[in-house]
Amino acid sequence: MNKKGVYMKSFSHTTVVMAIALAVSIPLSFVACSETTSAINEESLAFLEPLPESPSLAPESSSAIPESSSAIQSSSSEVVSLMNGKECTAENEGVVDTMWVGNIKYGSLGYYRCEKGEWVQKTPAVTCDTTGANVGDVCTRIQKVGFFGGHESRIVYIYKGNDEWDIFYGLEKMTKECNAANEGLKEKLTYHSVDTNDITVFFACSHGEWKNTTEAYYECMTEKTALGDTCSIESNGEVQYYRYLFDDGYNSGWAECTFDLEHGYCTKDYSSNFSHHLWDEITPFLYHVSPEGNYYCQYGKWKPAKFVPRQYTDSRKSGLTDEEYDILELPKNAKVGDREGGLLEDCYNDMVMPFCGPSEWIDEMYDYCMPKNYYRYRDNGTWTLETDQERETDPSFHSGQECTAEREGVETVFPPEPHVPGRIYRCISGNNVLEEYIFGRSGNNN
């Protein structure tokens, strides 16, 4: 039997929820295998890899209005006598130069212009070309900040005339008032750029205020839009695909997708911008079930699924609510205190689960499903949902003993929880070693 350590990494929302719950529920002395001692320090708990950075659900496009930051964008009266060893003289009057301002971590690239014998600090807009610029034109600049410019911030400026640029907020061309009569009104405004493609911004009137929104919201949102609806937008010869996953009032509920003629829309990123309580509503759109095979959507790609939640394939689910279906197979002959999982599932395909081998961590990949809910049989003869408080106060989920010579070979079992596999440990040579996971349904795809 393989000795599987409690280390998990994944790139899906439900996996992260499951992994965090697992981390919280494991007693310190049962976290990981140790070569020399059964004592586990706090560093041993750091077994969750950070998620790879992924794009927001709001599509990145010219409609995005950069947030302003007074720390790096506002004009300043600071002056310096030397700029990179050069004095400000009549010969270089009007010349712009740059130097790093502040410390390594929190500094930024500063812009200075030679004016009447002094180098005067300016915003990056000082490099925008005003030749031929009209009032209302925009200019885009990249501000380098932190760790010698390792981070870049996109800033857009709007021309005010007389060589003056100001921070661009997008509403400068707005002529309509956002009031009760215009509630829900959508507006599209385009600004000519002096250095890049023209910038188009989108707004929606919400509760007396114009809210910056996305092109998908502007083009796709209607009064009849419902969760899961899809939409496509053609722009510059390319088609962008979207699915409506949640309602945040006006902004990024439309998730950017890829489209496959066989499987349909696949969300590029579904882990960032929605609340946990919406996961059950969103999950059905991440699977494609057909006689030719089952697939699941992961970051814009359809992948073969060994496991699909049974509620999407079980014919008995038709006509039943989730609550009715979940309890279909709870045993009739039970005794008080019995505990059973319901039929509703969350499934995890291609889950990498490193475990502790004889001398090193070894990766294994699993596909498995876990019940969404667990039930307990009560003294009134009924099954009811197990509560979080019951799990918190039940010692079988949390308590464990140190591995000593007297306990050599003793097995400790931690029951499964919603989304989270149970674990079986065995005391071996002073270490509580994770031997096995307890899944709802599973398969090792090594």
Secondary structure, 3 states (H helix, E strand, C coil): CCCCCCCCECCCHHHHHHHHHHHHHCCHHHCCCCCCCCCCCHHHHCCCCCCCCCCCCCCCCCCCCCCCCHHHHCCCCCEECEECCEECCHHHCCCEEEEEECCCCCCEEEEEEEECCEEEEECHHHHCCCCCCCCCCEEEEEEEECCCCCEEEEEEEEEEECCEEEECCCCCCCCCCCCHHHCCCEEEEEECECCCCCEEEEEEEECCEEEEECHHHHHHCCCCCCCCCEEEEEECCEEEEEEECCCCCCCCCEEEEEEECCCEEEECCCCCCCCHHHHHHHHHHHEEEECCEEEEEECCEEEECCCCCHHHCCHHHCCCCHHHHHCCCCCCCCCCCCEEECCCEEEEEEEECCEECCCCEECCEEEEEEECCEEEECCCCCEEECCHHHHHHCHHHCCCCCCCHHHCCCEEEECCECCECEEEEEEECCEEEEEEEECCEEEECC
